[in-house]
Amino acid sequence: MDEISGLLGTMGRVRSDTLSSDATQSTASKLALRHRLNQLMTCVDDLDPKTELHQKMVKTLDSAFLSCAKRVNKPKKDNFRLHMVTWNVATADPTDDVASLLHLNSPKTPDLYVIGLQEVYSGPVRFVSDMMFDDPWSQLFTSTLAPLNYIKVSSIRMQGLLLLFFSKLEHVPFIRDIQATYTRTGIFGYWGNKGGVSVRLSFYGHMLCFLNCHLAAHMKYANERVDEFEHIMDTQTFDCKKAPRIIDHRLVFWFGDLNFRIQDHGMHFVRSCINNQTYNLLWSHDQLIMMKKKEKLLQEFEEGPLDFQPTYKFDLNSDTYDSSGKKRKPAWTDRILWRVRPKSQPNDEQDENDVKEKKQLKEEEEYPLKVRQDLYTSNMEFSISDHKPVIGIFTLELTKMHQTPLVSLHAEGDWSADIDSIVLYNPLQPFPSSTWDWIGLYKVGFSSVSDYITYTWVKDDEVTFNDEMMQVFMGKEEIPVRGGECVLCYYSSNLRCIIGISEPFKVQESKVAVAEGLFPERINGLDRIARSEDF
């Protein structure tokens, strides 16, 4: 190496000062490197292949090429914006507008929305109705986000606890292994007024879990709240070898009405700090912050600074803290925390757990994941509840494990209600297919997996087209006679998700129906929408 440096060292610095003055430092460095490489080629031509210097030169160049190849082939990192909301709605009916809650006027649009509500009204009549149809809150968020090209990927409800997960359509084929579950902790674990609901999934190969909790109330039950949380973490399990428990997931968000209070400080001091916006003076006596100092599991969860006023308890339809006879002390009961799974530590023992940990460590190195909180605040404009909603906006920086969907599909030829239509699809990667897989026809702007116009079973009507492409038919009877913009989606029953989406295409208006005036009153939902848009 000394000989190589001697050959290039002096010449390699020629014109470096001039270059720096004529261009940016980055450009100068690149030009200088190219200049040195040209000099190197001249030196190589003069070298005797039998000399030791030649061998050193070859090894040095091999090392340089290897380093460049690793850098070029290294998967790039992508950023995804996650918008989270937690709100105890205190059995209130939905508000008229949630645009500000979802930041719909922001120039930065989220990739994912996660909305956790507590105390959704669950009276007997309403609850039975909600079991058959979406509850009013779900309807509100779905109808607000669907026109903006967001799909409700998953939801779960346990009495008053509700969790909704929405995604931009472009990410839907890469959200897999979706499962949802719940844990009751009210009345010795038999009643669902308290507890936790969760949705877990794979997002571009990274295992994520979202846990919405409503824990025990009142000042004196801080320890019970921690016990309930640990019980939920211990007992919730999923049918997934890679992440069978919440704690096994790469990233966990824990949020909801956690009900931790501000203890020791008197009412006058607390309200004085709120009025003066000196919230930091209250942090040391926040029960959750206090409990984190002694509970190991809590220490693994991060939370942004509480730089917003406490979100509980307000008089209804006002921004005034509790003025009733009870005069409850304000508190940050509504919280959003997150946990990135700690890195696995290498172990000399070769047991089954060690093999799993080594796989995790390799995955973490090849496909890193980082979380940055961009906003943590409350929204004071909503007053239908005694709680104010809390918003958390995060950036997920990760390297995708999956770059292509599992299935590609498209509509073949012209589509209309006059003829049976053909769907062509092609599995791009192996996946656990099933006789229960199906392809659905959806209107552009559909709201959820169940919002299809019609569908066909993949296996029942399958006809081999060639070695790669396969086709299925959709009967003309189910195709909308007035047509419209549509997409096709392949749903995998084993993976519990959509794994392929076609490009949008035009379903033509039925010529037969136009010619014969056969637009019956029984036309389906898409026809009614298309007809209303015509006027």
C-alpha positions as CSV (number, residue, x, y, z in Angstrom):
1,M,0.0,0.0,0.0
2,D,2.9,2.4,0.6
3,E,4.1,1.9,-3.0
4,I,0.5,2.6,-4.3
5,S,0.3,5.7,-2.2
6,G,3.7,6.8,-3.4
7,L,2.6,6.4,-7.0
8,L,-0.7,8.4,-6.5
9,G,-0.2,10.5,-3.4
10,T,1.4,13.6,-4.9
11,M,-0.4,13.6,-8.3
12,G,-3.8,12.8,-6.6
13,R,-3.8,16.2,-4.9
14,V,-3.1,18.2,-8.1
15,R,-5.8,20.9,-8.7
16,S,-7.7,20.1,-5.5
17,D,-7.6,23.8,-4.4
18,T,-8.7,25.0,-7.8
19,L,-11.5,22.5,-7.9
20,S,-12.8,23.6,-4.5
21,S,-12.9,27.2,-5.6
22,D,-14.7,26.4,-8.9
23,A,-17.4,24.0,-7.7
24,T,-19.0,22.6,-4.5
25,Q,-16.9,20.4,-2.2
26,S,-18.8,17.3,-3.3
27,T,-18.3,17.9,-7.0
28,A,-14.6,18.7,-6.4
29,S,-14.1,15.4,-4.5
30,K,-15.7,13.4,-7.4
31,L,-13.6,15.2,-10.0
32,A,-10.5,14.6,-8.0
33,L,-11.3,11.0,-7.6
34,R,-11.8,10.6,-11.3
35,H,-8.5,12.3,-12.0
36,R,-6.7,9.9,-9.6
37,L,-8.4,6.9,-11.3
38,N,-7.1,8.1,-14.7
39,Q,-3.6,8.3,-13.2
40,L,-4.1,4.8,-11.7
41,M,-4.9,3.4,-15.2
42,T,-1.6,4.8,-16.5
43,C,0.3,3.3,-13.6
44,V,-1.4,-0.1,-14.1
45,D,-0.3,-0.2,-17.7
46,D,3.3,0.1,-16.6
47,L,3.2,-2.6,-13.8
48,D,4.7,-6.0,-14.2
49,P,2.0,-8.6,-13.4
50,K,4.6,-10.7,-11.6
51,T,5.5,-8.1,-9.0
52,E,4.2,-7.9,-5.5
53,L,3.0,-4.4,-6.2
54,H,0.7,-5.7,-8.9
55,Q,-0.8,-8.2,-6.5
56,K,-1.4,-5.5,-3.9
57,M,-3.0,-3.3,-6.6
58,V,-5.4,-6.1,-7.6
59,K,-6.5,-6.7,-3.9
60,T,-7.0,-3.0,-3.3
61,L,-9.2,-2.7,-6.4
62,D,-11.2,-5.8,-5.5
63,S,-11.9,-4.4,-2.1
64,A,-12.9,-1.1,-3.6
65,F,-15.3,-2.7,-6.1
66,L,-16.8,-4.9,-3.3
67,S,-17.5,-1.8,-1.2
68,C,-19.1,0.0,-4.1
69,A,-21.3,-3.1,-4.9
70,K,-22.5,-3.3,-1.4
71,R,-23.5,0.4,-1.4
72,V,-25.2,0.2,-4.7
73,N,-27.2,-3.0,-3.8
74,K,-28.2,-1.8,-0.4
75,P,-32.0,-1.4,-0.2
76,K,-33.0,2.2,0.2
77,K,-35.0,3.4,3.2
78,D,-38.5,4.8,2.8
79,N,-40.5,7.1,5.0
80,F,-44.1,6.6,5.9
81,R,-46.3,9.1,7.7
82,L,-48.6,7.7,10.5
83,H,-51.4,9.8,11.9
84,M,-52.8,8.5,15.2
85,V,-55.8,9.7,17.2
86,T,-57.0,8.6,20.7
87,W,-60.2,10.0,22.1
88,N,-62.6,9.0,24.9
89,V,-65.9,10.2,23.3
90,A,-68.0,9.7,26.5
91,T,-70.9,7.9,24.6
92,A,-71.5,11.1,22.5
93,D,-72.8,10.8,19.0
94,P,-70.3,11.7,16.2
95,T,-69.4,15.3,15.5
96,D,-70.3,16.7,12.1
97,D,-66.7,17.2,10.9
98,V,-63.4,15.5,11.8
99,A,-61.3,17.3,9.2
100,S,-59.2,19.1,11.8
101,L,-58.8,15.9,13.8
102,L,-57.4,14.1,10.8
103,H,-55.4,17.2,9.5
104,L,-57.0,16.9,6.1
105,N,-55.9,20.3,5.1
106,S,-52.2,19.6,5.8
107,P,-49.9,19.5,2.8
108,K,-48.4,16.3,4.1
109,T,-50.8,13.4,3.7
110,P,-50.5,10.4,6.0
111,D,-49.9,6.9,4.6
112,L,-51.7,5.4,7.5
113,Y,-54.4,6.4,10.0
114,V,-54.9,4.6,13.3
115,I,-57.9,5.8,15.3
116,G,-58.7,4.5,18.8
117,L,-61.9,5.5,20.6
118,Q,-63.1,4.7,24.1
119,E,-66.6,4.9,25.5
120,V,-68.3,4.6,22.2
121,Y,-72.0,4.3,23.0
122,S,-72.9,0.6,23.5
123,G,-76.5,0.6,24.8
124,P,-78.3,-2.7,24.1
125,V,-80.3,-1.5,21.0
126,R,-77.4,0.4,19.5
127,F,-74.9,-2.4,20.2
128,V,-77.0,-5.0,18.4
129,S,-77.4,-2.6,15.4
130,D,-73.7,-2.0,15.4
131,M,-73.0,-5.7,15.3
132,M,-74.8,-5.8,11.9
133,F,-73.7,-2.5,10.5
134,D,-70.8,-0.2,11.2
135,D,-71.3,2.0,14.2
136,P,-71.8,5.8,13.6
137,W,-68.2,6.7,14.5
138,S,-66.8,4.1,12.0
139,Q,-69.2,5.3,9.4
140,L,-68.0,8.9,9.9
141,F,-64.3,8.2,9.6
142,T,-64.8,5.8,6.7
143,S,-67.0,8.2,4.7
144,T,-64.5,11.0,5.4
145,L,-61.4,9.0,4.3
146,A,-62.7,6.8,1.5
147,P,-63.0,9.7,-1.0
148,L,-59.4,10.5,-0.3
149,N,-58.3,7.0,-1.4
150,Y,-58.0,5.5,2.1
151,I,-59.2,2.0,2.7
152,K,-60.4,0.7,6.1
153,V,-58.0,-2.3,6.3
154,S,-59.1,-3.6,9.8
155,S,-61.3,-2.7,12.7
156,I,-62.2,-4.2,16.0
157,R,-64.7,-3.3,18.7
158,M,-65.2,-4.5,22.3
159,Q,-68.3,-2.7,23.8
160,G,-67.1,0.9,24.0
161,L,-63.6,0.3,22.7
162,L,-63.1,0.8,19.0
163,L,-59.9,0.6,16.9
164,L,-59.8,1.6,13.2
165,F,-56.9,1.1,10.8
166,F,-56.8,2.9,7.4
167,S,-54.2,2.9,4.7
168,K,-53.7,4.6,1.4
169,L,-54.7,2.2,-1.4
170,E,-51.1,1.9,-2.8
171,H,-49.9,0.3,0.4
172,V,-52.8,-2.2,0.8
173,P,-51.2,-5.1,-1.1
174,F,-48.2,-4.9,1.3
175,I,-50.3,-5.0,4.5
176,R,-50.6,-8.7,5.3
177,D,-51.2,-11.2,8.2
178,I,-53.9,-8.9,9.6
179,Q,-55.4,-10.1,12.9
180,A,-57.4,-8.4,15.6
181,T,-58.3,-9.4,19.2
182,Y,-59.4,-8.1,22.5
183,T,-59.0,-8.6,26.3
184,R,-61.6,-7.7,28.9
185,T,-60.4,-6.4,32.3
186,G,-63.6,-4.9,33.7
187,I,-65.3,-6.6,36.6
188,F,-62.7,-9.3,37.2
189,G,-62.2,-9.8,33.5
190,Y,-65.8,-10.6,32.6
191,W,-66.9,-7.2,31.4
192,G,-65.6,-5.3,28.4
193,N,-66.1,-1.7,29.6
194,K,-62.4,-1.8,30.3
195,G,-59.5,-3.6,28.6
196,G,-57.7,-3.5,25.3
197,V,-58.3,-4.1,21.6
198,S,-55.5,-4.6,19.2
199,V,-54.8,-4.9,15.5
200,R,-51.5,-6.5,14.3
201,L,-50.2,-6.8,10.8
202,S,-47.2,-7.0,8.5
203,F,-46.4,-3.7,6.8
204,Y,-43.9,-4.2,4.0
205,G,-42.7,-7.2,6.0
206,H,-42.3,-5.4,9.4
207,M,-44.5,-6.7,12.2
208,L,-46.5,-3.8,13.7
209,C,-49.1,-3.9,16.5
210,F,-51.5,-1.2,17.7
211,L,-53.1,-1.6,21.1
212,N,-55.9,0.7,22.2
213,C,-56.7,0.5,26.0
214,H,-59.2,1.8,28.5
215,L,-57.7,1.2,31.9
216,A,-59.1,1.4,35.5
217,A,-60.2,4.9,36.6
218,H,-59.6,7.0,39.7
219,M,-56.5,8.4,41.3
220,K,-55.7,5.5,43.7
221,Y,-55.6,2.8,41.1
222,A,-52.2,3.5,39.4
223,N,-50.9,0.0,40.3
224,E,-54.0,-1.6,39.0
225,R,-53.7,0.2,35.7
226,V,-50.2,-1.2,35.3
227,D,-51.4,-4.7,36.3
228,E,-54.2,-4.5,33.6
229,F,-51.7,-3.4,31.0
230,E,-49.3,-6.2,31.8
231,H,-52.2,-8.7,31.8
232,I,-53.3,-7.6,28.3
233,M,-49.7,-7.8,27.1
234,D,-49.3,-11.3,28.5
235,T,-52.6,-12.8,27.4
236,Q,-53.2,-11.5,23.9
237,T,-51.8,-13.9,21.4
238,F,-51.9,-14.2,17.6
239,D,-51.7,-17.0,15.0
240,C,-48.3,-16.0,13.8
241,K,-45.0,-17.8,14.4
242,K,-42.9,-14.7,13.8
243,A,-44.8,-12.6,16.4
244,P,-47.2,-14.6,18.5
245,R,-47.4,-12.0,21.3
246,I,-47.7,-8.3,21.3
247,I,-44.1,-7.9,22.7
248,D,-42.7,-10.0,19.8
249,H,-43.7,-7.3,17.2
250,R,-41.0,-5.0,15.8
251,L,-43.0,-1.9,16.7
252,V,-45.9,-1.6,19.2
253,F,-48.0,1.5,19.7
254,W,-49.9,1.6,23.0
255,F,-52.5,4.3,23.4
256,G,-55.9,5.1,24.7
257,D,-57.6,6.4,27.9
258,L,-54.9,5.0,30.2
259,N,-56.4,7.0,33.1
260,F,-53.1,7.9,34.8
261,R,-53.5,11.0,37.0
262,I,-51.4,13.8,38.5
263,Q,-51.0,13.1,42.1
264,D,-49.7,15.0,45.2
265,H,-50.0,18.5,43.6
266,G,-53.1,20.4,44.7
267,M,-55.8,21.7,42.4
268,H,-54.6,25.3,42.6
269,F,-51.0,24.5,41.6
270,V,-52.2,22.2,38.7
271,R,-54.5,24.9,37.3
272,S,-51.8,27.6,37.7
273,C,-49.3,25.5,35.7
274,I,-51.9,24.9,33.0
275,N,-52.8,28.6,32.8
276,N,-49.1,29.5,32.6
277,Q,-48.3,26.6,30.2
278,T,-45.6,25.4,32.6
279,Y,-46.6,21.8,32.0
280,N,-43.1,20.5,32.8
281,L,-43.7,21.4,36.5
282,L,-46.4,18.7,36.5
283,W,-44.5,15.9,34.8
284,S,-42.7,14.5,37.9
285,H,-46.0,13.8,39.5
286,D,-47.7,12.2,36.5
287,Q,-48.4,8.7,37.5
288,L,-47.4,7.1,34.2
289,I,-44.0,8.9,34.3
290,M,-43.6,7.8,37.9
291,M,-44.5,4.2,37.2
292,K,-42.0,4.0,34.3
293,K,-39.2,4.5,36.8
294,K,-39.9,1.2,38.5
295,E,-41.7,-1.0,36.0
296,K,-39.3,-2.6,33.5
297,L,-42.0,-3.2,30.8
298,L,-43.0,0.4,30.9
299,Q,-39.4,1.6,30.5
300,E,-39.3,0.0,27.1
301,F,-42.1,2.4,25.9
302,E,-41.2,5.9,24.7
303,E,-43.5,8.9,24.8
304,G,-43.0,12.4,23.6
305,P,-43.1,15.4,26.0
306,L,-46.5,16.4,27.4
307,D,-46.3,19.9,25.9
308,F,-50.1,20.3,25.8
309,Q,-52.6,20.9,28.5
310,P,-54.2,17.9,30.3
311,T,-57.0,16.4,28.3
312,Y,-59.3,15.5,31.2
313,K,-61.8,16.5,32.7
314,F,-63.9,19.2,31.0
315,D,-67.4,20.4,31.3
316,L,-69.4,19.2,28.3
317,N,-69.5,21.7,25.4
318,S,-66.9,23.9,26.9
319,D,-63.1,24.4,27.5
320,T,-63.6,24.7,31.2
321,Y,-62.2,22.1,33.5
322,D,-64.6,20.2,35.8
323,S,-66.7,22.8,37.6
324,S,-69.1,20.2,39.2
325,G,-69.1,19.5,42.9
326,K,-66.5,16.8,42.5
327,K,-64.0,19.2,40.8
328,R,-61.8,16.4,39.5
329,K,-58.2,17.4,39.0
330,P,-57.0,17.8,35.4
331,A,-54.9,15.0,34.1
332,W,-53.2,13.6,31.0
333,T,-55.3,10.5,30.9
334,D,-55.2,10.2,27.1
335,R,-51.8,9.0,25.8
336,I,-49.8,7.6,22.9
337,L,-46.6,5.6,23.5
338,W,-44.5,3.3,21.3
339,R,-41.9,0.6,21.7
340,V,-39.3,-0.6,19.1
341,R,-38.3,-4.1,19.9
342,P,-34.9,-4.1,21.6
343,K,-32.1,-5.5,19.5
344,S,-31.3,-9.2,20.1
345,Q,-28.1,-9.9,21.9
346,P,-25.8,-12.6,20.5
347,N,-25.6,-15.7,22.6
348,D,-23.1,-18.5,22.6
349,E,-25.7,-21.2,23.3
350,Q,-27.2,-22.8,20.3
351,D,-30.8,-23.4,21.5
352,E,-34.0,-22.7,19.6
353,N,-34.4,-19.3,21.1
354,D,-30.9,-18.4,20.1
355,V,-31.6,-19.3,16.5
356,K,-34.7,-17.1,16.5
357,E,-32.7,-14.2,18.1
358,K,-30.0,-14.5,15.4
359,K,-32.6,-14.4,12.7
360,Q,-34.1,-11.3,14.3
361,L,-30.7,-9.6,14.6
362,K,-29.9,-10.3,10.9
363,E,-33.4,-8.9,10.0
364,E,-32.8,-5.8,12.0
365,E,-29.5,-5.2,10.3
366,E,-30.7,-5.8,6.8
367,Y,-34.1,-4.1,7.2
368,P,-33.8,-1.3,9.8
369,L,-36.8,0.5,11.2
370,K,-36.8,3.8,13.0
371,V,-39.6,5.9,14.5
372,R,-39.7,9.7,14.8
373,Q,-42.5,11.5,16.5
374,D,-43.3,14.7,14.6
375,L,-46.3,15.9,16.6
376,Y,-47.9,15.1,20.0
377,T,-50.7,17.4,20.9
378,S,-54.4,17.7,21.9
379,N,-57.2,19.2,19.8
380,M,-59.1,21.6,22.0
381,E,-61.9,22.5,19.5
382,F,-63.9,19.3,20.2
383,S,-66.2,19.6,23.2
384,I,-68.8,16.9,22.9
385,S,-66.9,14.8,25.5
386,D,-65.3,15.5,28.9
387,H,-62.0,14.4,27.2
388,K,-60.1,16.2,24.5
389,P,-58.7,14.0,21.6
390,V,-55.0,13.5,21.4
391,I,-53.1,13.4,18.1
392,G,-49.7,11.8,17.5
393,I,-48.0,12.0,14.1
394,F,-45.0,9.8,13.4
395,T,-42.5,9.1,10.6
396,L,-41.7,5.4,10.2
397,E,-38.3,5.1,8.4
398,L,-37.9,1.5,7.2
399,T,-36.4,-0.6,4.5
400,K,-39.1,-2.6,2.6
401,M,-38.8,-6.4,2.8
402,H,-41.4,-6.6,-0.1
403,Q,-41.1,-4.6,-3.2
404,T,-43.7,-6.2,-5.4
405,P,-47.3,-7.5,-4.7
406,L,-48.0,-11.2,-4.5
407,V,-50.4,-11.1,-7.4
408,S,-50.8,-8.9,-10.5
409,L,-54.2,-8.7,-12.2
410,H,-56.1,-6.7,-14.8
411,A,-59.3,-6.5,-16.7
412,E,-59.1,-8.1,-20.1
413,G,-60.9,-6.4,-23.0
414,D,-64.0,-4.2,-22.7
415,W,-66.2,-4.5,-19.7
416,S,-69.9,-3.9,-19.6
417,A,-73.2,-5.6,-18.4
418,D,-73.7,-6.9,-21.9
419,I,-71.2,-9.7,-21.8
420,D,-69.4,-11.9,-19.3
421,S,-66.0,-10.3,-18.5
422,I,-62.5,-11.8,-18.1
423,V,-60.0,-11.2,-15.3
424,L,-56.4,-12.1,-15.9
425,Y,-54.1,-12.7,-12.9
426,N,-50.6,-13.8,-12.4
427,P,-49.0,-14.9,-9.1
428,L,-45.7,-13.1,-8.8
429,Q,-44.4,-14.8,-5.7
430,P,-45.4,-18.0,-3.8
431,F,-48.1,-17.5,-1.2
432,P,-50.5,-19.8,0.7
433,S,-53.4,-19.9,-1.8
434,S,-56.8,-21.3,-0.9
435,T,-60.1,-22.4,-2.5
436,W,-61.6,-19.5,-0.6
437,D,-59.5,-16.8,-2.4
438,W,-61.6,-14.5,-4.5
439,I,-61.3,-11.5,-6.9
440,G,-63.6,-8.6,-6.2
441,L,-64.8,-5.8,-8.5
442,Y,-64.8,-2.4,-6.7
443,K,-65.7,1.1,-7.5
444,V,-62.7,3.5,-7.4
445,G,-62.9,5.1,-4.0
446,F,-64.2,2.0,-2.2
447,S,-64.0,2.1,1.6
448,S,-63.2,-1.4,2.7
449,V,-62.6,-5.0,1.6
450,S,-66.4,-5.7,2.0
451,D,-67.3,-2.8,-0.2
452,Y,-67.3,-4.8,-3.4
453,I,-69.8,-4.7,-6.2
454,T,-69.4,-8.4,-7.1
455,Y,-66.8,-11.1,-6.8
456,T,-65.7,-14.5,-8.3
457,W,-64.0,-17.4,-6.6
458,V,-60.5,-17.9,-8.0
459,K,-60.5,-21.7,-7.9
460,D,-64.1,-22.5,-8.8
461,D,-64.0,-20.8,-12.2
462,E,-60.3,-21.0,-13.0
463,V,-59.2,-21.7,-16.5
464,T,-55.5,-22.2,-17.3
465,F,-54.5,-19.5,-19.8
466,N,-50.8,-20.3,-20.1
467,D,-48.0,-21.2,-17.9
468,E,-48.0,-17.9,-16.0
469,M,-51.3,-16.1,-16.6
470,M,-54.7,-17.4,-15.4
471,Q,-58.2,-16.2,-16.0
472,V,-61.5,-16.2,-14.3
473,F,-64.9,-14.9,-15.4
474,M,-67.4,-12.4,-13.9
475,G,-71.0,-12.9,-15.0
476,K,-72.6,-9.9,-16.8
477,E,-75.6,-10.1,-14.5
478,E,-73.5,-8.5,-11.6
479,I,-71.7,-5.9,-13.6
480,P,-73.2,-2.3,-13.2
481,V,-75.3,-1.4,-16.2
482,R,-74.4,2.3,-15.9
483,G,-70.7,1.5,-15.7
484,G,-68.1,3.6,-13.9
485,E,-64.4,3.6,-12.9
486,C,-63.4,0.4,-11.2
487,V,-60.5,-1.7,-9.9
488,L,-60.1,-5.4,-9.3
489,C,-58.7,-6.8,-6.0
490,Y,-57.4,-10.3,-5.2
491,Y,-58.3,-11.3,-1.6
492,S,-56.3,-14.1,0.1
493,S,-58.3,-15.8,2.8
494,N,-55.2,-17.3,4.4
495,L,-53.4,-14.0,4.7
496,R,-56.7,-12.2,5.5
497,C,-56.0,-9.3,3.1
498,I,-55.9,-8.0,-0.4
499,I,-52.6,-9.0,-2.1
500,G,-53.1,-7.5,-5.5
501,I,-54.9,-4.5,-7.0
502,S,-55.4,-3.7,-10.7
503,E,-55.0,-0.4,-12.4
504,P,-58.3,1.5,-12.6
505,F,-60.3,0.7,-15.7
506,K,-63.6,1.9,-17.3
507,V,-66.7,-0.3,-17.1
508,Q,-68.8,0.8,-20.1
509,E,-72.5,1.7,-19.9
510,S,-74.7,-1.1,-21.2
511,K,-75.6,-0.6,-24.8
512,V,-78.5,-3.0,-24.5
513,A,-79.9,-1.1,-21.5
514,V,-79.6,2.2,-23.3
515,A,-81.2,1.0,-26.5
516,E,-84.1,-0.6,-24.7
517,G,-84.5,1.8,-21.8
518,L,-83.8,-0.9,-19.3
519,F,-82.5,1.1,-16.3
520,P,-84.5,-0.7,-13.6
521,E,-85.0,0.7,-10.1
522,R,-83.1,-2.3,-8.8
523,I,-79.8,-1.2,-10.2
524,N,-77.0,-1.7,-7.7
525,G,-75.2,0.9,-5.6
526,L,-72.6,1.8,-8.1
527,D,-75.3,2.5,-10.7
528,R,-77.1,4.8,-8.2
529,I,-73.9,6.7,-7.5
530,A,-73.1,7.0,-11.2
531,R,-76.6,8.3,-11.9
532,S,-76.6,10.8,-9.1
533,E,-73.2,12.1,-10.4
534,D,-74.7,12.6,-13.8
535,F,-77.0,15.1,-12.4
